[in-house]
Amino acid sequence: MKRITIYLFLTVILVNSLHAQYFYTPSSSTGNPGGLNMDNEYPFGSGLDTSWKVLLPAGSTSPVWSVTDSIPFPFSFNNNLVDQFKVSSSGVLTFDINSTIVPGFGNVTIPDPAIPNNSVMVWGLEGTGSNDNIVTKTFGNLGGQQFWVFFSSYTAGSWSYWSIVLEEGSNKIYIVDQRHSSNAAPAITAGIQVDSANAVMVTGSPSLSNLAGTDPSPNDNHYYEFTYGAQNSLDVSGVELVNYPYLHLNDAPYSLEGVFRNLGIDTISNMKINYSINGASTVTEHITNLNIGSYQDDTASFATPWNPVNAGTYDIAIWADSINGGSDMDNTNDTLHKNLHVFDVSTQRIPLLETFVSSTSQYSVTGNTDLHNILSTNQNDYTLVKYPMSWPSPGDPYYTLEGRQRRVYYSINTVPRIVNNGIVQFNPIGFTQQEFEDAKDLYSFMNLSAEYSVGGQTIDVSVNIDPLCNTTGIWNNLVLQAAVYEKTTYNNSSVNGEIEFYNIMKKMIPDANGTPLSNLSGPNNPTTVNLTYTFNGLYNLPPDSDTPIDHTIEHSIEDFQNLGVAVWIQDVDTKYVLQSAEGSIVTSTFELDEKEIKVFPNPSSEFANIILPLNHSSSTLEIYDVIGNMIYSNKLAESKNNYKINLADFRSGIYQIVISSKDKITTEKLEVYK
């Protein structure tokens, strides 16, 4: 039995715990409580949904109370019905509407005489800025509504977003940690004060910092759930089944691993852990010598493996009981369910690496170098798309709104950043071969390929999808994504010292939402999707990211003979990428010049692409340096006209490319710059 105890700093402090009437639990996952509020977090009047109502306007240079407002549904606080409240610009919500003294901006430990009785707080915020509004909104349906009191763009060193939420029916109170500037330094007292002798506050108070980042969506939010009553002495919940959800039958049996959380007051020394498959017989194991305090997690590997004999989808349930030899006192949170999908066929995965970079970021230089050092030794084993971003100011001129949509989808807030197969994020600085192998070694259950042709400013893409399984019930919201990128660009900002930029996304077809796919059925039931796009107008290089390219009237393609296509199939809900592929060019209507070969980028530092006429005969490709030494030689096949040369071993200088066939010799110059 393996046990790893994770000591969370989000443990509970109960002040005068014998008398306090509330206890709290930290959220075990990110997002908003109940998922009812999905609004993005922006300042009022500058991006926030207009359905929010202002309770206290911005610009309170000293602490003030708002007007008294009504709760839109019956609500019980401390077992007493309350229907009105007011809020201070210092972050205190009170149901004692007759209180006149306003808590100051300087927060301390509670209980404190500066706080009125019957108050909830994110004390330590300041409503001093021009965007610092307190706004309210009701979410949900009658009987289960939530009333949000939102401190929108409040001040804590810089802008900081928090909310106090009242919930109908359960009478629970939530304090939600939402969004913060990277320069913010919140030091908050988060909690409830019943009276001058009884209070409960989140550990870390009065210097509680933020866990959420700069993401304006609720995706990275954290919250604290306050419940009226006495905390149970014995209470364990299932938090997570750690196992990867997509398994191959040949790897059975599988060792199941679960995370359990102590929500009770008593430290847990022993308990039984259980699992069942599809509601069948229960596997029970007794673990001892534990030391799990309140709000600590324990990760346990079941000693009895699970050994399915057939492919399929399996409902795995895990739970704990017999806590310290006694009964769990809250069975509503005991059992965790997760579907594990077992396949009897698989195929090679081509990992998708989506990279967020900027030619105005010095860190992107290092990230690009470290990334390409690894990718150069793994050619044809990956799909790479780079999205130029709008920061550091003035941002990359090739920034696009579609790139922004991908950034928001993944909650990217820094550059450089890689998203690996849609589900793993990391910094490409220090990118290792092992990280690449981890991306490649995940099972894939779908074959994917694409061909494309370029004619004038029109690109046509044909995508072939060959599923090896039925996706119904596993991935129910699939899209096909197609990104047209320019293999090499030179006109990016370059203030970071880079001269060439690779795989720069120029347009997604039809857009960043992709092409919805109905449930795919396999094997032996391939599907073809045909896509086309015509770049409009003339080339334009925007001066910065504030005026991104307008695809309806212009384009940013430096060389239409230098385009590539990346395709991938992604589950919208989980962001999981099932498979990816680099498109193969099949034809181009561009006429080659009299030299009959095309070399790009030229000059180049890492790779050179060489395109031969479609009807070329069997040839030999050789590259010579300026003193006549042959540096490279390769036999060319008649069936292939597009070659990618790795220049890692080439020094800076001028080289001669020689294409020889039995009846003809053609040459072209290649300049290598390093």
Beta strands, then each sheet from edge to edge (+ up, - down):
strand 1: 3-6
strand 2: 12-15
strand 3: 22-26
strand 4: 53-56
strand 5: 69-77
strand 6: 80-87
strand 7: 92-94
strand 8: 119-123
strand 9: 133-139
strand 10: 146-155
strand 11: 159-167
strand 12: 173-180
strand 13: 189-195
strand 14: 198-202
strand 15: 222-228
strand 16: 236-241
strand 17: 246-248
strand 18: 257-262
strand 19: 271-277
strand 20: 282-287
strand 21: 297-301
strand 22: 312-321
strand 23: 336-343
strand 24: 352-357
strand 25: 383-388
strand 26: 417-420
strand 27: 424-426
strand 28: 446-455
strand 29: 458-467
strand 30: 478-489
strand 31: 501-508
strand 32: 515-517
strand 33: 527-534
strand 34: 538-539
strand 35: 554-555
strand 36: 563-571
strand 37: 577-582
strand 38: 584-588
strand 39: 598-600
strand 40: 607-611
strand 41: 619-624
strand 42: 630-636
strand 43: 642-646
strand 44: 653-661
strand 45: 664-672
sheet 1: 1+ 21- 18+ 16-
sheet 2: 2+ 14- 13+ 8- 7+ 6- 5+
sheet 3: 3+ 15- 12+ 11- 10+ 9- 4+
sheet 4: 17+ 23+ 22- 19+ 20-
sheet 5: 25+ 24+ 26- 27+
sheet 6: 33+ 29- 28+ 38+
sheet 7: 31+ 30- 32+
sheet 8: 31+ 30- 36+ 37-
sheet 9: 34+ 35+
sheet 10: 39+ 40- 43+
sheet 11: 42+ 41- 44+ 45-
end
